Amino acid sequence: MLTIHAAALLLPGGGRAPVPGGAVAVRDASVEAFGPYGELAAAHPGARVRRWPGVLTPGLVQRDAVRLLDEWYFPDPREADALGTEPLTGAALDALGPEETWRAGSVRRGLHRMLRHGTTAVTAVPGTPPALLTAVRRSGLTVLGASSARSGGPRLDPLAGAGAVGEATAAPLAAGGRADLAAFDAPDEAALLAAGAASCVATIAGGRLVYRGR
């Protein structure tokens, strides 16, 4: 079945201009076409339509994924009273004790937090544990080759420090390419960069809706 994902503004990437009232047509796991919503709707009158507020972009890439999953603990919601809801690092992480008692659950929750930030791909680094890569792929994320690390400590927001959304996307939209998309509750690119990827309302990885915030 073909699904059209539509938003107030589409940022296709690859140097192409933003498309007001833009949309992406997705068939199975691939992008079939993208452009103005009216054109796609006319070409596919029987398509299912999902409308998202704000900006629709290609999926984001998380370049700090390995460090985030190795160096942070993502608390279980049931631990909120004792540990809070934000990731733990440093001495707070050391206080949890042997990592085998908490690693698997933290990795799973960390990957979900990445999906909540519009992430559809991560970069690996030499020596990444195979089990970690398996968990990443099972979550629906794509594993890319190593890339230059961002300066400073690891950050959950792929847009942090980016001067343009395109700097944080895994790849520009392309007909026939993998359907990785993210929708954000922001009116334009500048507002999205200011709000960060926490404004994500939906993440589509390989054509599947893997996160929906509303």
C-alpha positions as CSV (number, residue, x, y, z in Angstrom):
1,M,0.0,0.0,0.0
2,L,1.2,3.5,-0.8
3,T,1.2,6.1,2.0
4,I,1.7,9.8,1.5
5,H,3.3,11.7,4.4
6,A,2.4,15.4,4.1
7,A,3.5,18.4,6.1
8,A,3.4,22.2,6.0
9,L,7.1,22.2,4.8
10,L,9.2,19.5,3.2
11,L,13.0,19.8,3.4
12,P,14.2,17.2,0.8
13,G,17.9,17.9,1.2
14,G,20.6,17.4,-1.4
15,G,20.6,21.2,-2.2
16,R,17.0,21.2,-3.3
17,A,14.7,24.0,-2.2
18,P,12.2,23.6,0.6
19,V,8.7,22.6,-0.7
20,P,5.8,24.4,1.1
21,G,2.9,22.0,1.4
22,G,5.3,19.2,0.5
23,A,4.9,15.4,0.8
24,V,6.6,12.1,0.3
25,A,4.9,9.1,-1.2
26,V,6.2,5.8,0.3
27,R,5.6,2.3,-1.0
28,D,6.7,-0.5,1.3
29,A,10.2,0.5,2.5
30,S,11.0,2.9,-0.4
31,V,10.4,6.5,-1.5
32,E,8.3,6.5,-4.6
33,A,8.1,10.2,-5.1
34,F,8.2,13.5,-3.3
35,G,7.1,17.1,-4.1
36,P,4.0,19.2,-3.6
37,Y,1.2,17.3,-1.9
38,G,-1.4,18.2,-4.5
39,E,0.7,16.6,-7.2
40,L,1.3,13.4,-5.3
41,A,-2.4,13.1,-4.2
42,A,-3.5,13.6,-7.8
43,A,-1.1,10.9,-9.0
44,H,-2.1,8.5,-6.2
45,P,-5.8,9.0,-5.5
46,G,-6.2,5.9,-3.4
47,A,-3.2,6.4,-1.2
48,R,-3.4,6.6,2.6
49,V,-2.5,10.0,3.8
50,R,-0.7,10.9,7.0
51,R,-0.5,14.6,7.8
52,W,2.1,15.9,10.2
53,P,2.5,19.4,11.7
54,G,5.4,21.6,10.7
55,V,8.5,20.3,9.0
56,L,9.1,16.9,7.3
57,T,12.7,16.0,6.6
58,P,14.8,12.9,5.8
59,G,15.7,10.9,8.8
60,L,18.5,12.1,11.0
61,V,21.8,10.4,11.7
62,Q,23.1,10.0,15.3
63,R,26.9,10.2,15.2
64,D,27.2,9.8,19.0
65,A,25.2,6.6,19.2
66,V,27.9,4.2,20.4
67,R,29.1,6.6,23.1
68,L,25.5,7.3,24.2
69,L,24.7,3.7,24.6
70,D,28.1,2.9,26.2
71,E,28.5,5.9,28.5
72,W,24.9,6.8,29.5
73,Y,22.2,4.9,31.4
74,F,18.6,5.5,30.3
75,P,16.4,4.9,33.3
76,D,13.4,2.7,33.2
77,P,10.2,4.8,33.9
78,R,9.6,2.6,36.9
79,E,12.9,4.0,38.3
80,A,11.9,7.6,38.0
81,D,11.3,8.1,41.7
82,A,14.8,6.9,42.5
83,L,16.8,7.9,39.5
84,G,14.8,10.5,37.7
85,T,14.0,10.5,34.0
86,E,17.1,11.9,32.4
87,P,20.1,9.7,31.3
88,L,22.8,9.1,34.0
89,T,26.5,9.5,33.3
90,G,29.8,9.7,35.2
91,A,29.6,9.0,39.0
92,A,25.8,8.4,38.8
93,L,26.4,5.7,36.2
94,D,29.3,4.1,38.2
95,A,26.9,3.9,41.2
96,L,24.7,1.5,39.3
97,G,27.2,-1.3,39.8
98,P,28.3,-4.0,37.3
99,E,27.1,-3.1,33.8
100,E,25.7,-6.6,33.0
101,T,22.9,-5.8,35.4
102,W,21.6,-2.8,33.5
103,R,23.2,-2.7,30.0
104,A,20.5,-4.5,27.9
105,G,17.5,-2.5,29.2
106,S,19.4,0.8,29.0
107,V,20.4,0.1,25.3
108,R,16.8,-0.7,24.4
109,R,15.5,2.5,26.0
110,G,18.3,4.6,24.6
111,L,17.5,3.4,21.1
112,H,13.9,4.4,21.6
113,R,14.9,7.8,22.8
114,M,16.9,8.2,19.5
115,L,13.8,7.3,17.5
116,R,11.9,10.0,19.5
117,H,14.5,12.4,18.2
118,G,13.9,11.7,14.5
119,T,16.9,9.3,14.2
120,T,16.8,6.7,11.5
121,A,20.6,5.9,11.2
122,V,23.6,5.8,13.4
123,T,27.3,5.8,12.6
124,A,29.5,2.9,13.9
125,V,33.1,3.2,15.1
126,P,35.8,0.6,15.0
127,G,35.4,-1.9,17.8
128,T,31.7,-1.4,18.2
129,P,30.4,-4.6,20.0
130,P,28.5,-6.8,17.6
131,A,25.7,-7.2,20.1
132,L,25.2,-3.5,20.1
133,L,25.0,-3.3,16.3
134,T,22.4,-6.1,16.4
135,A,20.3,-4.2,18.9
136,V,20.5,-1.1,16.7
137,R,19.4,-2.9,13.6
138,R,16.5,-4.6,15.4
139,S,15.2,-1.2,16.4
140,G,14.8,-0.3,12.8
141,L,17.8,2.0,12.5
142,T,20.4,1.8,9.8
143,V,24.1,1.4,10.6
144,L,26.4,3.6,8.6
145,G,30.2,3.7,8.3
146,A,32.2,5.8,10.7
147,S,32.2,9.5,10.3
148,S,33.8,12.5,12.0
149,A,32.7,12.8,15.6
150,R,31.0,15.9,16.9
151,S,33.1,18.1,19.2
152,G,32.3,17.9,22.9
153,G,30.5,15.2,24.8
154,P,27.9,12.9,23.2
155,R,24.5,14.5,22.6
156,L,21.1,12.8,22.1
157,D,20.0,15.6,19.7
158,P,21.3,15.0,16.2
159,L,20.6,18.6,15.4
160,A,22.8,20.0,18.2
161,G,25.5,22.2,16.7
162,A,24.1,21.9,13.2
163,G,24.0,25.0,11.0
164,A,21.4,23.4,8.7
165,V,19.1,20.4,8.9
166,G,20.9,18.8,6.0
167,E,24.1,18.5,8.1
168,A,22.2,16.1,10.4
169,T,20.3,14.0,7.9
170,A,21.5,10.5,6.9
171,A,20.8,11.1,3.2
172,P,18.7,13.4,1.0
173,L,15.4,12.1,-0.3
174,A,15.7,10.1,-3.5
175,A,13.1,8.2,-5.5
176,G,13.8,4.5,-4.9
177,G,15.8,5.2,-1.8
178,R,15.0,3.9,1.7
179,A,12.0,5.7,3.2
180,D,13.5,7.3,6.3
181,L,11.6,10.4,7.4
182,A,11.1,12.6,10.5
183,A,8.4,15.1,11.2
184,F,8.8,18.0,13.6
185,D,6.5,20.4,15.2
186,A,8.3,23.5,14.0
187,P,7.2,26.0,11.3
188,D,10.4,26.3,9.4
189,E,14.1,25.2,9.3
190,A,15.3,28.0,11.6
191,A,12.7,27.2,14.2
192,L,13.5,23.5,14.0
193,L,17.2,24.2,14.5
194,A,16.3,26.3,17.5
195,A,13.9,23.8,19.0
196,G,16.1,20.8,18.3
197,A,15.1,17.3,17.5
198,A,13.1,16.9,20.7
199,S,10.3,18.6,18.7
200,C,10.0,15.3,16.7
201,V,6.4,14.1,16.4
202,A,7.0,11.1,14.1
203,T,9.8,8.9,12.8
204,I,9.5,6.6,9.8
205,A,12.3,4.1,9.3
206,G,12.2,1.9,6.2
207,G,8.6,3.0,5.6
208,R,7.5,1.9,9.1
209,L,6.1,4.4,11.6
210,V,8.5,3.5,14.5
211,Y,7.7,6.5,16.7
212,R,4.6,8.7,16.9
213,G,4.4,11.5,19.5
214,R,0.9,12.6,18.7
